[in-house]
Amino acid sequence: ATVSNNDTQVRALITEEATTRATENSAISTKLDGVFAQVNPSMAGSNELAGSGDIFAGVWSEQTARIENDVITSQRIDTVVSDFQNSEADIKALISKESTTRASQDEALATQVELLQTKVNEDISAAILNESTVRATQNEALVEQITTLQSKVDEDISAAILNESTARANLEEALAENIETVQTTLDGHTASIQEHKSSIDGLKAEWKIKVQAGGKISGVSLGVSGTESQFLVLADRFAVGMSTNGVLTYPFIIDQGKVVMNTAYIKDGSINNAKIGNLSADKITAGNIAADRMKANIVSAMSGQFTELSAITAKIGVLRTATSGARTEIRDNLIEVYDANGRIRVRLGVW
């Protein structure tokens, strides 16, 4: 149906086309259905003339069934579109869905692609794209799905969510994997979060999350294999916090390669090298202590060796130069000197 009024033409159309064909080696059937409505002023929208531009609405479906050289294929394409154009705007909404199945002697395949899209001029658009694939052969089974959500304003502003999932099994391996990415871009700057989960052969499992922005990366990785498990953290600053009566504190912090602990209890520790500003301990047991200076209120020792001893005041029990033979002993207020036979030769002091 067509109506023409001055420079404007209004059209409405319903169309259906069907074809079948068979030969010695092939058979094919196709069918095309379409419903269209259009308003198209021949003069409007150009040279700044008044009136609307091109207004179009359409729904159509294309179906195909084919057998050729032992390959069986079925396909269906559905499209729904609304399009408005004039000198000031180009606005479009689209839904498209394509489904395909194929079977042969060695393979069975099913794919589906679905697109939802809206657009205002060339600068603003939003879209959801979903792609699914299922395939089986004599040696392998595969499932893949990719989902994309994207919105865009100009060339420099965009936001997107991408999800990729894969499950594959064959005679040599089994794999399940999922990757999800969340990303924004503005004025040449991009920030993204990516999560990666995988399971391989029933022996290895891994989970990773990576956050990236401004040239900096932060991430966490958990993994288990047949020989070990690991937990890795990548960050300039890592902290463990706790909330007490609504107050958040961080008793353990790793900042720029330095570890800060408010309070620590170590049941058994081994330190190769340590720098301690202040040390308080009930008991210290050491094979060897080396220091330029030692200051203490009380030092108690069973035995000691001193290369040099300097004391302002001292109380001593017995100080001997030797345990037997020729020696000098100092005790309290008494000094005694013995010869090699252990006889006192000199006694000086109070006795």
C-alpha positions as CSV (number, residue, x, y, z in Angstrom):
1,A,0.0,0.0,0.0
2,T,1.4,3.4,-1.0
3,V,0.1,6.9,-0.4
4,S,1.8,9.9,-1.9
5,N,1.1,13.4,-0.7
6,N,3.1,16.3,-2.1
7,D,6.8,15.3,-1.4
8,T,5.9,12.6,1.1
9,Q,5.5,9.0,0.3
10,V,4.1,6.5,2.8
11,R,4.4,2.8,2.1
12,A,3.4,-0.4,3.9
13,L,4.4,-3.8,2.7
14,I,3.9,-7.4,3.6
15,T,6.1,-9.9,1.6
16,E,6.5,-13.6,1.7
17,E,8.9,-15.6,-0.5
18,A,9.3,-19.4,-0.5
19,T,11.7,-21.6,-2.5
20,T,12.4,-25.3,-2.6
21,R,14.9,-27.1,-4.8
22,A,16.2,-30.7,-5.0
23,T,19.0,-32.3,-7.1
24,E,20.7,-35.7,-7.0
25,N,23.0,-34.6,-4.2
26,S,21.2,-31.7,-2.4
27,A,17.9,-30.4,-1.2
28,I,17.2,-26.8,0.0
29,S,14.1,-24.9,1.2
30,T,14.1,-21.2,2.0
31,K,11.4,-18.9,3.3
32,L,11.5,-15.1,3.7
33,D,8.8,-13.2,5.6
34,G,8.8,-9.4,5.9
35,V,6.6,-6.6,7.3
36,F,7.7,-3.1,6.5
37,A,6.4,0.4,7.1
38,Q,8.1,3.5,5.7
39,V,7.7,7.3,5.5
40,N,10.1,8.8,3.1
41,P,9.8,12.5,2.0
42,S,11.8,12.9,-1.1
43,M,12.8,16.5,-0.3
44,A,12.9,16.5,3.5
45,G,16.2,16.2,5.4
46,S,18.3,17.6,2.6
47,N,19.5,21.1,2.1
48,E,17.8,22.0,5.5
49,L,14.3,21.7,4.0
50,A,11.4,21.2,6.4
51,G,9.8,17.9,7.2
52,S,11.0,14.6,8.6
53,G,13.6,12.4,7.0
54,D,13.4,8.7,6.6
55,I,11.2,6.8,9.0
56,F,11.4,3.0,8.7
57,A,10.1,0.0,10.7
58,G,10.6,-3.5,9.7
59,V,10.3,-7.1,10.9
60,W,11.5,-10.0,8.8
61,S,12.5,-13.6,9.1
62,E,14.7,-15.7,6.9
63,Q,14.6,-19.5,7.2
64,T,16.8,-22.0,5.4
65,A,17.0,-25.8,5.5
66,R,19.7,-27.5,3.4
67,I,21.1,-31.0,2.8
68,E,24.2,-31.1,0.7
69,N,27.0,-33.6,0.4
70,D,26.0,-35.4,3.7
71,V,25.9,-32.1,5.6
72,I,22.6,-31.0,7.1
73,T,22.2,-27.3,7.9
74,S,19.3,-25.3,9.3
75,Q,19.4,-21.6,9.8
76,R,17.0,-18.9,10.9
77,I,17.6,-15.1,11.0
78,D,15.1,-12.8,12.7
79,T,15.4,-9.0,12.6
80,V,13.4,-6.2,14.1
81,V,14.4,-2.7,13.3
82,S,13.1,0.9,13.8
83,D,15.0,3.7,12.1
84,F,14.3,7.4,12.3
85,Q,16.5,9.8,10.3
86,N,16.4,13.5,9.5
87,S,18.8,16.4,9.3
88,E,19.1,16.6,13.1
89,A,19.1,13.0,14.3
90,D,19.8,9.4,13.3
91,I,18.0,7.1,15.8
92,K,17.9,3.4,15.4
93,A,16.8,0.4,17.4
94,L,17.6,-3.1,16.3
95,I,17.0,-6.7,17.5
96,S,18.8,-9.4,15.5
97,K,18.9,-13.1,16.2
98,E,20.7,-15.7,14.1
99,S,20.4,-19.4,14.8
100,T,22.3,-22.2,13.0
101,T,22.5,-26.0,13.4
102,R,24.7,-28.3,11.3
103,A,25.2,-32.0,11.4
104,S,27.5,-34.2,9.4
105,Q,29.1,-37.6,9.7
106,D,31.8,-36.3,12.1
107,E,30.3,-33.3,13.8
108,A,27.2,-31.7,15.3
109,L,27.1,-27.9,15.7
110,A,24.6,-25.4,17.1
111,T,25.3,-21.6,17.2
112,Q,23.2,-18.6,18.1
113,V,24.1,-14.9,17.9
114,E,21.7,-12.4,19.4
115,L,22.1,-8.6,19.2
116,L,20.1,-5.8,20.9
117,Q,21.3,-2.4,19.8
118,T,20.2,1.2,20.1
119,K,21.9,4.2,18.6
120,V,21.5,8.0,18.6
121,N,23.6,9.6,15.8
122,E,27.1,8.2,15.6
123,D,28.1,9.2,19.2
124,I,25.7,7.4,21.5
125,S,25.1,3.7,21.4
126,A,24.2,0.8,23.6
127,A,24.3,-2.9,22.8
128,I,24.0,-6.4,24.2
129,L,25.6,-9.2,22.2
130,N,25.3,-12.8,23.1
131,E,27.1,-15.5,21.2
132,S,26.6,-19.2,22.0
133,T,28.3,-22.3,20.5
134,V,27.7,-26.0,21.2
135,R,29.8,-28.5,19.3
136,A,30.3,-32.3,19.5
137,T,32.6,-34.5,17.5
138,Q,33.7,-38.1,17.9
139,N,36.5,-37.0,20.2
140,E,35.5,-33.7,21.8
141,A,32.6,-31.8,23.3
142,L,32.7,-28.0,23.5
143,V,30.4,-25.3,24.9
144,E,31.3,-21.6,24.5
145,Q,29.3,-18.5,25.4
146,I,30.4,-14.8,25.1
147,T,28.2,-12.0,26.4
148,T,29.0,-8.4,25.9
149,L,27.2,-5.3,27.3
150,Q,28.5,-2.0,26.0
151,S,27.5,1.6,26.2
152,K,29.3,4.4,24.5
153,V,29.2,8.2,24.3
154,D,31.6,9.8,21.8
155,E,34.9,7.9,21.2
156,D,36.4,8.6,24.6
157,I,33.6,7.6,27.0
158,S,32.5,3.9,27.2
159,A,31.5,1.3,29.7
160,A,31.5,-2.5,29.0
161,I,31.0,-5.8,30.7
162,L,32.4,-8.9,28.9
163,N,31.8,-12.5,30.1
164,E,33.4,-15.5,28.4
165,S,32.6,-19.1,29.4
166,T,34.1,-22.3,28.0
167,A,33.6,-25.9,28.9
168,R,35.6,-28.5,26.9
169,A,36.2,-32.2,27.2
170,N,38.1,-34.5,24.9
171,L,40.1,-37.7,25.2
172,E,43.1,-35.9,26.7
173,E,41.8,-33.1,28.9
174,A,38.8,-31.5,30.6
175,L,38.6,-27.7,31.0
176,A,36.0,-25.3,32.5
177,E,36.9,-21.6,32.4
178,N,35.1,-18.3,33.0
179,I,36.5,-14.8,32.4
180,E,34.6,-11.7,33.3
181,T,35.8,-8.2,32.6
182,V,34.2,-4.9,33.8
183,Q,35.8,-1.8,32.2
184,T,35.3,1.9,31.8
185,T,37.1,4.5,29.6
186,L,37.1,8.3,29.9
187,D,39.5,10.7,28.1
188,G,42.0,8.1,27.4
189,H,42.0,6.6,30.9
190,T,40.9,3.0,31.4
191,A,40.0,1.2,34.6
192,S,39.1,-2.5,34.6
193,I,38.3,-5.4,36.8
194,Q,38.9,-8.9,35.5
195,E,38.0,-12.2,37.2
196,H,39.3,-15.5,35.9
197,K,38.1,-18.9,37.2
198,S,39.4,-22.2,35.8
199,S,39.3,-25.9,36.5
200,I,41.6,-28.3,34.6
201,D,41.6,-32.1,34.5
202,G,40.1,-32.5,38.0
203,L,43.6,-31.8,39.3
204,K,44.1,-28.0,39.2
205,A,41.8,-25.1,40.1
206,E,42.6,-21.4,40.0
207,W,40.8,-18.2,40.8
208,K,42.3,-14.8,40.0
209,I,41.0,-11.2,40.2
210,K,42.9,-8.2,38.8
211,V,42.1,-4.6,39.2
212,Q,43.9,-2.1,36.9
213,A,43.8,1.7,36.6
214,G,46.3,4.5,36.0
215,G,49.2,2.1,35.4
216,K,48.7,0.4,38.8
217,I,47.7,-3.2,39.2
218,S,46.2,-4.9,42.3
219,G,45.3,-8.6,42.3
220,V,44.6,-11.8,44.3
221,S,45.2,-15.3,43.2
222,L,44.1,-18.6,44.7
223,G,45.4,-21.9,43.3
224,V,45.5,-25.6,44.0
225,S,47.4,-28.2,42.1
226,G,48.4,-31.8,42.8
227,T,51.5,-30.7,44.7
228,E,50.8,-27.4,46.4
229,S,48.3,-24.7,47.1
230,Q,49.0,-21.0,47.1
231,F,47.4,-17.6,48.0
232,L,49.1,-14.6,46.4
233,V,48.3,-10.9,46.8
234,L,49.7,-8.1,44.5
235,A,49.3,-4.6,46.0
236,D,51.3,-1.6,47.1
237,R,49.5,-1.7,50.4
238,F,47.9,-4.8,52.1
239,A,46.1,-4.6,55.4
240,V,44.1,-6.9,57.7
241,G,41.4,-4.9,59.6
242,M,38.9,-5.5,62.4
243,S,35.9,-3.5,63.7
244,T,35.5,-3.0,67.4
245,N,32.5,-1.1,68.7
246,G,32.2,0.5,65.2
247,V,35.9,1.6,65.1
248,L,37.9,0.1,62.3
249,T,41.6,-0.7,63.0
250,Y,44.3,-2.4,61.0
251,P,46.6,-4.5,63.3
252,F,48.6,-5.9,60.3
253,I,49.8,-3.7,57.4
254,I,52.2,-4.3,54.5
255,D,52.9,-0.8,53.0
256,Q,55.5,-0.3,50.2
257,G,57.4,-3.5,51.1
258,K,57.4,-2.8,54.9
259,V,55.5,-4.8,57.4
260,V,53.7,-3.0,60.3
261,M,52.2,-5.0,63.2
262,N,50.6,-3.4,66.2
263,T,50.9,-6.4,68.4
264,A,52.4,-9.8,67.6
265,Y,52.7,-13.1,69.4
266,I,55.3,-15.5,68.0
267,K,55.4,-18.9,69.7
268,D,58.6,-20.0,68.0
269,G,60.6,-17.7,65.7
270,S,63.9,-17.6,63.9
271,I,65.4,-14.2,62.8
272,N,68.6,-14.0,60.8
273,N,69.0,-10.3,61.2
274,A,67.0,-7.8,63.3
275,K,67.0,-4.1,64.2
276,I,65.0,-3.4,67.3
277,G,64.5,0.0,68.8
278,N,63.2,-1.2,72.2
279,L,63.1,-4.8,73.4
280,S,61.2,-6.1,76.5
281,A,61.5,-9.8,77.3
282,D,61.2,-12.1,80.3
283,K,64.0,-14.3,79.1
284,I,66.5,-14.2,76.3
285,T,68.6,-17.3,75.4
286,A,71.3,-16.7,72.9
287,G,74.5,-18.5,71.8
288,N,76.2,-15.2,71.1
289,I,75.3,-11.5,71.6
290,A,77.5,-8.9,69.9
291,A,76.9,-5.2,70.6
292,D,78.9,-1.9,70.7
293,R,77.3,-1.0,74.1
294,M,75.1,-2.9,76.6
295,K,73.2,-1.1,79.3
296,A,71.3,-3.0,82.0
297,N,70.2,-2.5,85.6
298,I,71.0,-6.1,86.5
299,V,73.2,-8.6,84.6
300,S,73.3,-12.1,86.1
301,A,75.6,-14.8,84.5
302,M,77.0,-18.1,85.5
303,S,80.3,-17.4,83.7
304,G,81.6,-14.7,81.5
305,Q,84.7,-13.7,79.4
306,F,85.6,-10.1,79.0
307,T,88.3,-8.6,76.8
308,E,88.0,-5.3,78.6
309,L,85.9,-4.4,81.7
310,S,85.1,-0.9,82.8
311,A,83.0,-0.3,86.0
312,I,82.4,2.7,88.1
313,T,81.4,0.7,91.2
314,A,81.2,-3.1,91.6
315,K,80.3,-5.7,94.2
316,I,82.1,-9.0,93.6
317,G,82.1,-12.3,95.5
318,V,85.4,-13.8,94.4
319,L,87.6,-12.7,91.5
320,R,90.4,-15.1,90.6
321,T,93.0,-14.9,88.0
322,A,93.1,-18.7,88.0
323,T,91.2,-21.5,89.7
324,S,94.4,-23.2,91.1
325,G,98.2,-22.8,91.4
326,A,99.8,-19.3,91.2
327,R,96.9,-16.8,91.2
328,T,95.5,-13.7,92.7
329,E,92.1,-13.6,94.4
330,I,90.0,-10.6,95.4
331,R,87.1,-11.1,97.7
332,D,85.2,-8.5,99.6
333,N,87.8,-6.4,101.4
334,L,90.7,-8.9,101.0
335,I,93.4,-9.4,98.4
336,E,95.4,-12.7,98.5
337,V,98.3,-13.9,96.3
338,Y,99.1,-17.6,96.1
339,D,102.3,-19.3,94.7
340,A,102.4,-22.3,92.4
341,N,102.0,-24.6,95.4
342,G,98.8,-22.9,96.5
343,R,100.5,-21.2,99.5
344,I,99.5,-17.6,100.5
345,R,102.3,-15.2,99.9
346,V,100.6,-11.9,100.2
347,R,97.4,-11.0,102.1
348,L,96.2,-7.4,102.0
349,G,93.1,-6.0,103.5
350,V,90.7,-6.9,106.3
351,W,90.5,-10.4,107.5
